[in-house]
Amino acid sequence: MRRAGWLFLGGGLLLCMVTFAGWVWLNAFACGMIPMGCKGFRLRWEDSEALSLFIPPFVAGCILLATGVALRIGHRSPRR
């Protein structure tokens, strides 16, 4: 079970990071598609169409991360 805790922790963290990086990339790509130019970009949190694709994997990553933390805490050996 110790390995499972680490796998859940790593997998959840990786999934959250990849999802967030994809969200930032999508916003930067959309900013670059503006024909008039773009003076920096900001994350469009009100874009419900794109967020509907990014929220489920982010939530799944958070659940995996929480499961990994619970497994790591639950299987600690008592110190003497």
MOPAC internal coordinates of N, CA, C and O (Angstrom, degrees):
PM7 1SCF
backbone

  N    0.0000 0     0.00 0     0.00 0    0    0    0
  C    1.4394 1     0.00 0     0.00 0    1    0    0
  C    1.5239 1   112.55 1     0.00 0    2    1    0
  O    1.2310 1   121.10 1   158.27 1    3    2    1
  N    1.3205 1   115.51 1   -21.73 1    3    2    1
  C    1.4642 1   117.56 1   179.17 1    5    3    2
  C    1.5271 1   110.70 1   -64.07 1    6    5    3
  O    1.2310 1   120.75 1   138.52 1    7    6    5
  N    1.3287 1   116.16 1   -41.48 1    7    6    5
  C    1.4542 1   119.07 1   179.41 1    9    7    6
  C    1.5147 1   111.75 1   -66.72 1   10    9    7
  O    1.2310 1   120.64 1   143.78 1   11   10    9
  N    1.3247 1   116.39 1   -36.22 1   11   10    9
  C    1.4639 1   120.23 1   179.24 1   13   11   10
  C    1.5277 1   110.28 1   -62.56 1   14   13   11
  O    1.2310 1   120.27 1   140.38 1   15   14   13
  N    1.3161 1   117.09 1   -39.62 1   15   14   13
  C    1.4625 1   120.45 1   177.76 1   17   15   14
  C    1.5141 1   111.64 1   -61.02 1   18   17   15
  O    1.2310 1   120.67 1   134.79 1   19   18   17
  N    1.3272 1   116.32 1   -45.21 1   19   18   17
  C    1.4640 1   120.13 1   178.46 1   21   19   18
  C    1.5205 1   111.41 1   -66.28 1   22   21   19
  O    1.2310 1   120.33 1   141.62 1   23   22   21
  N    1.3397 1   116.97 1   -38.38 1   23   22   21
  C    1.4662 1   119.78 1   179.03 1   25   23   22
  C    1.5222 1   111.64 1   -65.48 1   26   25   23
  O    1.2310 1   120.65 1   137.56 1   27   26   25
  N    1.3304 1   116.37 1   -42.44 1   27   26   25
  C    1.4608 1   119.45 1   177.38 1   29   27   26
  C    1.5213 1   111.05 1   -65.03 1   30   29   27
  O    1.2310 1   120.44 1   137.49 1   31   30   29
  N    1.3259 1   116.76 1   -42.51 1   31   30   29
  C    1.4673 1   120.15 1   177.92 1   33   31   30
  C    1.5281 1   111.28 1   -60.36 1   34   33   31
  O    1.2310 1   120.79 1   128.87 1   35   34   33
  N    1.3114 1   116.09 1   -51.13 1   35   34   33
  C    1.4668 1   120.37 1  -178.57 1   37   35   34
  C    1.5159 1   112.58 1   -65.60 1   38   37   35
  O    1.2310 1   120.79 1   136.69 1   39   38   37
  N    1.3283 1   116.10 1   -43.31 1   39   38   37
  C    1.4644 1   119.53 1   179.95 1   41   39   38
  C    1.5217 1   111.91 1   -65.26 1   42   41   39
  O    1.2310 1   120.18 1   137.82 1   43   42   41
  N    1.3186 1   117.25 1   -42.18 1   43   42   41
  C    1.4610 1   120.41 1   178.47 1   45   43   42
  C    1.5139 1   112.33 1   -65.68 1   46   45   43
  O    1.2310 1   120.76 1   137.23 1   47   46   45
  N    1.3225 1   116.16 1   -42.77 1   47   46   45
  C    1.4601 1   119.87 1   178.53 1   49   47   46
  C    1.5275 1   110.95 1   -64.47 1   50   49   47
  O    1.2310 1   120.30 1   136.96 1   51   50   49
  N    1.3137 1   117.04 1   -43.04 1   51   50   49
  C    1.4634 1   121.06 1   178.78 1   53   51   50
  C    1.5307 1   110.97 1   -63.21 1   54   53   51
  O    1.2310 1   120.34 1   135.81 1   55   54   53
  N    1.3196 1   116.96 1   -44.19 1   55   54   53
  C    1.4607 1   120.36 1   179.90 1   57   55   54
  C    1.5245 1   111.49 1   -63.20 1   58   57   55
  O    1.2310 1   120.10 1   138.34 1   59   58   57
  N    1.3263 1   117.42 1   -41.66 1   59   58   57
  C    1.4690 1   120.78 1   177.26 1   61   59   58
  C    1.5267 1   111.44 1   -63.97 1   62   61   59
  O    1.2310 1   120.45 1   136.43 1   63   62   61
  N    1.3213 1   116.75 1   -43.57 1   63   62   61
  C    1.4624 1   120.05 1  -179.13 1   65   63   62
  C    1.5219 1   111.81 1   -66.40 1   66   65   63
  O    1.2310 1   120.18 1   137.13 1   67   66   65
  N    1.3314 1   117.27 1   -42.87 1   67   66   65
  C    1.4667 1   120.58 1   179.97 1   69   67   66
  C    1.5227 1   110.38 1   -66.00 1   70   69   67
  O    1.2310 1   120.21 1   140.06 1   71   70   69
  N    1.3253 1   117.20 1   -39.94 1   71   70   69
  C    1.4626 1   120.54 1   178.77 1   73   71   70
  C    1.5197 1   111.01 1   -64.03 1   74   73   71
  O    1.2310 1   120.39 1   135.04 1   75   74   73
  N    1.3289 1   116.86 1   -44.96 1   75   74   73
  C    1.4619 1   119.86 1   179.54 1   77   75   74
  C    1.5268 1   110.87 1   -66.05 1   78   77   75
  O    1.2310 1   120.00 1   140.14 1   79   78   77
  N    1.3293 1   117.60 1   -39.86 1   79   78   77
  C    1.4677 1   120.56 1   177.90 1   81   79   78
  C    1.5256 1   110.42 1   -63.70 1   82   81   79
  O    1.2310 1   120.03 1   141.41 1   83   82   81
  N    1.3139 1   117.55 1   -38.59 1   83   82   81
  C    1.4581 1   120.95 1   176.80 1   85   83   82
  C    1.5214 1   111.59 1   -64.40 1   86   85   83
  O    1.2310 1   120.32 1   141.64 1   87   86   85
  N    1.3255 1   116.99 1   -38.36 1   87   86   85
  C    1.4632 1   120.86 1   177.70 1   89   87   86
  C    1.5264 1   110.82 1   -64.68 1   90   89   87
  O    1.2310 1   120.42 1   136.46 1   91   90   89
  N    1.3250 1   116.80 1   -43.54 1   91   90   89
  C    1.4705 1   120.43 1   178.45 1   93   91   90
  C    1.5249 1   109.88 1   -65.45 1   94   93   91
  O    1.2310 1   119.94 1   137.66 1   95   94   93
  N    1.3326 1   117.72 1   -42.34 1   95   94   93
  C    1.4648 1   121.06 1   179.25 1   97   95   94
  C    1.5256 1   110.75 1   -61.97 1   98   97   95
  O    1.2310 1   120.08 1   137.10 1   99   98   97
  N    1.3315 1   117.44 1   -42.90 1   99   98   97
  C    1.4593 1   120.77 1   179.70 1  101   99   98
  C    1.5194 1   110.91 1   -62.05 1  102  101   99
  O    1.2310 1   119.92 1   138.14 1  103  102  101
  N    1.3200 1   117.75 1   -41.86 1  103  102  101
  C    1.4635 1   120.69 1   178.79 1  105  103  102
  C    1.5232 1   111.48 1   -67.05 1  106  105  103
  O    1.2310 1   120.04 1   140.39 1  107  106  105
  N    1.3171 1   117.54 1   -39.61 1  107  106  105
  C    1.4643 1   120.47 1   177.91 1  109  107  106
  C    1.5272 1   110.41 1   -67.64 1  110  109  107
  O    1.2310 1   120.38 1   141.74 1  111  110  109
  N    1.3157 1   116.88 1   -38.26 1  111  110  109
  C    1.4664 1   121.19 1   178.04 1  113  111  110
  C    1.5265 1   110.10 1   -64.23 1  114  113  111
  O    1.2310 1   120.40 1   136.59 1  115  114  113
  N    1.3337 1   116.84 1   -43.41 1  115  114  113
  C    1.4655 1   120.74 1   178.98 1  117  115  114
  C    1.5232 1   110.71 1   -64.35 1  118  117  115
  O    1.2310 1   120.17 1   143.21 1  119  118  117
  N    1.3092 1   117.28 1   -36.79 1  119  118  117
  C    1.4592 1   121.06 1   177.86 1  121  119  118
  C    1.5277 1   110.17 1   -65.69 1  122  121  119
  O    1.2310 1   120.32 1   140.78 1  123  122  121
  N    1.3136 1   117.00 1   -39.22 1  123  122  121
  C    1.4600 1   120.81 1   179.53 1  125  123  122
  C    1.5080 1   113.52 1   -71.30 1  126  125  123
  O    1.2310 1   119.70 1   161.47 1  127  126  125
  N    1.3279 1   118.18 1   -18.53 1  127  126  125
  C    1.4653 1   121.83 1  -179.71 1  129  127  126
  C    1.5254 1   112.51 1   -82.97 1  130  129  127
  O    1.2310 1   119.63 1   172.88 1  131  130  129
  N    1.3217 1   118.32 1    -7.12 1  131  130  129
  C    1.4599 1   121.02 1   178.93 1  133  131  130
  C    1.5267 1   108.19 1   -72.80 1  134  133  131
  O    1.2310 1   119.77 1   -56.92 1  135  134  133
  N    1.3263 1   118.04 1   123.08 1  135  134  133
  C    1.4723 1   119.60 1  -176.04 1  137  135  134
  C    1.5240 1   114.20 1   -66.43 1  138  137  135
  O    1.2310 1   119.40 1   155.88 1  139  138  137
  N    1.3217 1   118.75 1   -24.12 1  139  138  137
  C    1.4596 1   120.94 1  -177.70 1  141  139  138
  C    1.5206 1   112.65 1   -84.22 1  142  141  139
  O    1.2310 1   119.96 1   178.58 1  143  142  141
  N    1.2961 1   117.68 1    -1.42 1  143  142  141
  C    1.4544 1   120.54 1  -178.02 1  145  143  142
  C    1.5113 1   110.67 1    96.28 1  146  145  143
  O    1.2310 1   121.38 1   -14.23 1  147  146  145
  N    1.3038 1   114.97 1   165.77 1  147  146  145
  C    1.4524 1   120.00 1  -175.96 1  149  147  146
  C    1.5240 1   108.79 1  -139.14 1  150  149  147
  O    1.2310 1   120.75 1   -52.11 1  151  150  149
  N    1.3019 1   116.18 1   127.89 1  151  150  149
  C    1.4653 1   120.41 1   179.96 1  153  151  150
  C    1.5189 1   109.42 1  -101.06 1  154  153  151
  O    1.2310 1   120.32 1  -113.99 1  155  154  153
  N    1.3046 1   116.99 1    66.01 1  155  154  153
  C    1.4528 1   120.90 1  -175.88 1  157  155  154
  C    1.5195 1   109.37 1    87.38 1  158  157  155
  O    1.2310 1   120.52 1   -19.47 1  159  158  157
  N    1.2846 1   116.61 1   160.53 1  159  158  157
  C    1.4578 1   119.21 1  -178.77 1  161  159  158
  C    1.5091 1   109.45 1  -132.29 1  162  161  159
  O    1.2310 1   121.57 1   -20.96 1  163  162  161
  N    1.3052 1   114.59 1   159.04 1  163  162  161
  C    1.4561 1   119.72 1   175.34 1  165  163  162
  C    1.5254 1   107.63 1  -127.35 1  166  165  163
  O    1.2310 1   120.87 1   -23.54 1  167  166  165
  N    1.3068 1   115.95 1   156.46 1  167  166  165
  C    1.4571 1   120.35 1  -179.45 1  169  167  166
  C    1.5209 1   109.45 1   -75.22 1  170  169  167
  O    1.2310 1   120.84 1   -55.65 1  171  170  169
  N    1.3062 1   116.01 1   124.35 1  171  170  169
  C    1.4682 1   121.99 1  -177.95 1  173  171  170
  C    1.5206 1   109.54 1   -88.51 1  174  173  171
  O    1.2310 1   120.25 1   -89.82 1  175  174  173
  N    1.3093 1   117.13 1    90.18 1  175  174  173
  C    1.4577 1   121.36 1  -178.29 1  177  175  174
  C    1.5190 1   111.92 1   -74.99 1  178  177  175
  O    1.2310 1   120.07 1   163.11 1  179  178  177
  N    1.3207 1   117.47 1   -16.89 1  179  178  177
  C    1.4579 1   119.87 1  -179.40 1  181  179  178
  C    1.5344 1   112.58 1   -85.98 1  182  181  179
  O    1.2310 1   119.49 1   179.10 1  183  182  181
  N    1.3066 1   118.58 1    -0.90 1  183  182  181
  C    1.4611 1   123.04 1  -179.80 1  185  183  182
  C    1.5320 1   109.44 1   -79.22 1  186  185  183
  O    1.2310 1   120.90 1   -87.86 1  187  186  185
  N    1.3202 1   115.89 1    92.14 1  187  186  185
  C    1.4714 1   120.20 1  -173.39 1  189  187  186
  C    1.5230 1   112.79 1   -70.70 1  190  189  187
  O    1.2310 1   119.65 1   152.45 1  191  190  189
  N    1.3308 1   118.28 1   -27.55 1  191  190  189
  C    1.4664 1   119.79 1  -179.60 1  193  191  190
  C    1.5199 1   111.62 1   -67.51 1  194  193  191
  O    1.2310 1   120.47 1   135.64 1  195  194  193
  N    1.2981 1   116.71 1   -44.36 1  195  194  193
  C    1.4670 1   119.89 1   179.45 1  197  195  194
  C    1.5246 1   111.46 1   -75.22 1  198  197  195
  O    1.2310 1   120.54 1   142.15 1  199  198  197
  N    1.3234 1   116.57 1   -37.85 1  199  198  197
  C    1.4645 1   119.24 1  -179.20 1  201  199  198
  C    1.5210 1   111.66 1   -65.10 1  202  201  199
  O    1.2310 1   120.09 1   151.06 1  203  202  201
  N    1.3280 1   117.42 1   -28.94 1  203  202  201
  C    1.4639 1   119.31 1   178.84 1  205  203  202
  C    1.5252 1   111.54 1   -64.90 1  206  205  203
  O    1.2310 1   120.30 1   159.60 1  207  206  205
  N    1.3167 1   117.03 1   -20.40 1  207  206  205
  C    1.4685 1   121.21 1   175.93 1  209  207  206
  C    1.5234 1   112.52 1   -90.18 1  210  209  207
  O    1.2310 1   120.12 1   152.88 1  211  210  209
  N    1.3216 1   117.37 1   -27.12 1  211  210  209
  C    1.4539 1   120.56 1  -174.24 1  213  211  210
  C    1.5254 1   114.05 1   -97.02 1  214  213  211
  O    1.2310 1   119.64 1   154.95 1  215  214  213
  N    1.3088 1   118.29 1   -25.05 1  215  214  213
  C    1.4642 1   120.30 1  -178.05 1  217  215  214
  C    1.5316 1   112.88 1   -68.18 1  218  217  215
  O    1.2310 1   118.67 1   133.77 1  219  218  217
  N    1.3540 1   120.13 1   -46.23 1  219  218  217
  C    1.4772 1   118.48 1  -178.25 1  221  219  218
  C    1.5306 1   114.89 1   -57.89 1  222  221  219
  O    1.2310 1   118.68 1   134.25 1  223  222  221
  N    1.3499 1   120.12 1   -45.75 1  223  222  221
  C    1.4673 1   116.66 1   177.73 1  225  223  222
  C    1.5270 1   113.23 1   -68.36 1  226  225  223
  O    1.2310 1   120.35 1   149.78 1  227  226  225
  N    1.3274 1   116.93 1   -30.22 1  227  226  225
  C    1.4685 1   119.19 1   177.59 1  229  227  226
  C    1.5248 1   110.22 1   -67.49 1  230  229  227
  O    1.2310 1   120.41 1   137.51 1  231  230  229
  N    1.3343 1   116.83 1   -42.49 1  231  230  229
  C    1.4632 1   120.76 1   178.19 1  233  231  230
  C    1.5318 1   109.94 1   -65.26 1  234  233  231
  O    1.2310 1   120.52 1   139.26 1  235  234  233
  N    1.3399 1   116.61 1   -40.74 1  235  234  233
  C    1.4718 1   120.12 1   177.62 1  237  235  234
  C    1.5311 1   110.50 1   -61.98 1  238  237  235
  O    1.2310 1   120.14 1   140.00 1  239  238  237
  N    1.3335 1   117.34 1   -40.00 1  239  238  237
  C    1.4579 1   120.79 1   176.58 1  241  239  238
  C    1.5184 1   111.93 1   -63.99 1  242  241  239
  O    1.2310 1   120.35 1   140.39 1  243  242  241
  N    1.3274 1   116.94 1   -39.61 1  243  242  241
  C    1.4718 1   120.25 1   177.69 1  245  243  242
  C    1.5270 1   110.97 1   -65.63 1  246  245  243
  O    1.2310 1   120.47 1   141.51 1  247  246  245
  N    1.3364 1   116.71 1   -38.49 1  247  246  245
  C    1.4660 1   120.22 1   177.97 1  249  247  246
  C    1.5228 1   110.44 1   -66.12 1  250  249  247
  O    1.2310 1   120.26 1   137.19 1  251  250  249
  N    1.3280 1   117.10 1   -42.81 1  251  250  249
  C    1.4680 1   120.33 1   176.64 1  253  251  250
  C    1.5276 1   110.91 1   -61.78 1  254  253  251
  O    1.2310 1   120.78 1   138.14 1  255  254  253
  N    1.3116 1   116.12 1   -41.86 1  255  254  253
  C    1.4670 1   120.95 1   179.31 1  257  255  254
  C    1.5218 1   110.57 1   -63.02 1  258  257  255
  O    1.2310 1   120.07 1   135.07 1  259  258  257
  N    1.3326 1   117.48 1   -44.93 1  259  258  257
  C    1.4603 1   121.08 1   179.44 1  261  259  258
  C    1.5299 1   111.12 1   -65.56 1  262  261  259
  O    1.2310 1   120.53 1   142.38 1  263  262  261
  N    1.3258 1   116.59 1   -37.62 1  263  262  261
  C    1.4661 1   120.32 1   177.12 1  265  263  262
  C    1.5248 1   110.73 1   -64.33 1  266  265  263
  O    1.2310 1   120.54 1   137.88 1  267  266  265
  N    1.3231 1   116.56 1   -42.12 1  267  266  265
  C    1.4611 1   120.44 1   177.49 1  269  267  266
  C    1.5181 1   112.19 1   -62.53 1  270  269  267
  O    1.2310 1   120.60 1   138.98 1  271  270  269
  N    1.3285 1   116.47 1   -41.02 1  271  270  269
  C    1.4675 1   119.96 1   178.10 1  273  271  270
  C    1.5257 1   109.72 1   -65.01 1  274  273  271
  O    1.2310 1   120.42 1   137.02 1  275  274  273
  N    1.3365 1   116.81 1   -42.98 1  275  274  273
  C    1.4668 1   120.32 1   179.65 1  277  275  274
  C    1.5273 1   111.20 1   -63.17 1  278  277  275
  O    1.2310 1   120.17 1   140.01 1  279  278  277
  N    1.3180 1   117.29 1   -39.99 1  279  278  277
  C    1.4600 1   120.20 1   177.93 1  281  279  278
  C    1.5296 1   111.46 1   -66.29 1  282  281  279
  O    1.2310 1   120.87 1   139.28 1  283  282  281
  N    1.3257 1   115.94 1   -40.72 1  283  282  281
  C    1.4662 1   119.34 1  -179.91 1  285  283  282
  C    1.5260 1   110.72 1   -66.55 1  286  285  283
  O    1.2310 1   120.22 1   138.09 1  287  286  285
  N    1.3193 1   117.18 1   -41.91 1  287  286  285
  C    1.4677 1   120.25 1  -179.73 1  289  287  286
  C    1.5232 1   110.86 1   -71.83 1  290  289  287
  O    1.2310 1   120.69 1   140.31 1  291  290  289
  N    1.3217 1   116.28 1   -39.69 1  291  290  289
  C    1.4624 1   120.41 1  -176.72 1  293  291  290
  C    1.5072 1   114.74 1   -70.13 1  294  293  291
  O    1.2310 1   119.63 1   157.83 1  295  294  293
  N    1.3122 1   118.30 1   -22.17 1  295  294  293
  C    1.4483 1   121.18 1  -177.09 1  297  295  294
  C    1.5239 1   113.21 1  -111.84 1  298  297  295
  O    1.2310 1   120.85 1  -150.96 1  299  298  297
  N    1.3100 1   115.97 1    29.04 1  299  298  297
  C    1.4670 1   119.07 1   174.65 1  301  299  298
  C    1.5026 1   109.57 1   -74.02 1  302  301  299
  O    1.2310 1   121.25 1   -38.42 1  303  302  301
  N    1.2954 1   115.22 1   141.58 1  303  302  301
  C    1.4602 1   118.96 1   175.97 1  305  303  302
  C    1.5282 1   108.83 1   -86.61 1  306  305  303
  O    1.2310 1   120.18 1   -39.36 1  307  306  305
  N    1.3013 1   117.26 1   140.64 1  307  306  305
  C    1.4700 1   119.03 1  -178.64 1  309  307  306
  C    1.5380 1   110.47 1   -67.81 1  310  309  307
  O    1.2310 1   121.39 1   -40.41 1  311  310  309
  N    1.3119 1   114.95 1   139.59 1  311  310  309
  C    1.4736 1   120.03 1   179.59 1  313  311  310
  C    1.5208 1   109.01 1   -87.12 1  314  313  311
  O    1.2310 1   121.02 1   -36.15 1  315  314  313
  N    1.3030 1   115.66 1   143.85 1  315  314  313
  C    1.4763 1   120.45 1  -179.93 1  317  315  314
  C    1.4988 1   110.26 1  -112.75 1  318  317  315
  O    1.2310 1   120.10 1   180.00 1  319  318  317

